[in-house]
Amino acid sequence: MGLAFITEGSIPFAAADPIHVLPACIIGSAAAGALSMAFQCTLMAPHGGIFVFPVVGNPLMYLLALVVGTVISAILLGVLKKKVA
């Protein structure tokens, strides 16, 4: 679902631990959005994910922005989430 930018699959994780999950997701998403703006990526479709990749302007930088945002979110989740014993 994530590759299609369908975010409903993340709701149970965010609802279970919103204090830790939401900031990580928000910061990673903000970074990806800021990078895509800085890279002047364009997308005329009102959706995202792999389905619209062929119509993205500046696709390599768009992909880089997505990867950087994902890595930031993953690192923050790793730092913020409690360790399960």
C-alpha positions as CSV (number, residue, x, y, z in Angstrom):
1,M,0.0,0.0,0.0
2,G,2.8,2.4,0.7
3,L,4.2,2.2,-2.8
4,A,0.8,3.4,-4.0
5,F,0.8,6.2,-1.4
6,I,-2.3,4.7,0.3
7,T,-1.6,5.7,3.9
8,E,-4.5,4.0,5.6
9,G,-2.3,1.0,6.4
10,S,-0.3,3.1,8.8
11,I,-3.3,4.2,10.9
12,P,-3.1,1.3,13.4
13,F,0.6,2.0,14.1
14,A,0.0,5.7,14.6
15,A,-3.1,5.1,16.8
16,A,-1.2,2.6,19.0
17,D,1.7,5.0,19.7
18,P,0.9,8.5,18.4
19,I,3.5,10.3,20.6
20,H,6.4,8.5,18.8
21,V,5.0,7.6,15.4
22,L,3.4,10.8,14.3
23,P,6.4,13.1,14.8
24,A,8.7,10.7,12.9
25,C,6.2,10.5,10.0
26,I,5.6,14.2,9.9
27,I,9.3,15.1,9.9
28,G,10.1,12.6,7.2
29,S,7.2,13.7,5.1
30,A,8.1,17.3,5.5
31,A,11.7,16.6,4.4
32,A,10.6,14.7,1.3
33,G,8.1,17.5,0.4
34,A,10.7,20.2,1.0
35,L,13.3,18.3,-1.2
36,S,10.8,17.7,-4.0
37,M,10.1,21.5,-4.0
38,A,13.8,22.4,-3.9
39,F,14.4,20.0,-6.8
40,Q,11.5,21.5,-8.7
41,C,9.8,18.2,-9.2
42,T,6.4,18.5,-10.9
43,L,3.4,16.2,-10.8
44,M,0.1,17.0,-12.4
45,A,-1.7,14.0,-11.0
46,P,-3.4,14.6,-7.6
47,H,-1.9,11.3,-6.3
48,G,1.5,9.8,-5.9
49,G,3.3,6.4,-5.7
50,I,4.7,4.2,-8.4
51,F,1.6,4.6,-10.6
52,V,2.3,8.2,-11.5
53,F,6.1,7.9,-11.7
54,P,6.1,8.0,-15.5
55,V,4.5,11.5,-15.5
56,V,6.7,13.1,-12.8
57,G,8.9,16.0,-13.9
58,N,12.5,15.5,-12.7
59,P,11.8,11.8,-11.7
60,L,15.3,11.0,-10.4
61,M,15.2,13.8,-7.9
62,Y,11.6,12.9,-7.0
63,L,12.8,9.4,-6.2
64,L,15.7,10.8,-4.2
65,A,13.3,13.0,-2.2
66,L,11.1,10.0,-1.4
67,V,14.1,7.9,-0.3
68,V,15.5,10.6,1.9
69,G,12.2,11.2,3.5
70,T,11.7,7.5,4.1
71,V,15.1,7.1,5.6
72,I,14.6,10.1,7.9
73,S,11.2,8.6,9.1
74,A,12.8,5.2,9.6
75,I,15.7,6.5,11.6
76,L,13.4,8.7,13.8
77,L,11.1,5.7,14.4
78,G,14.1,3.6,15.4
79,V,15.2,6.3,17.9
80,L,11.8,7.3,19.3
81,K,10.1,3.9,19.6
82,K,10.5,2.0,22.8
83,K,12.6,-1.2,22.6
84,V,10.5,-4.3,23.1
85,A,12.2,-6.9,25.3
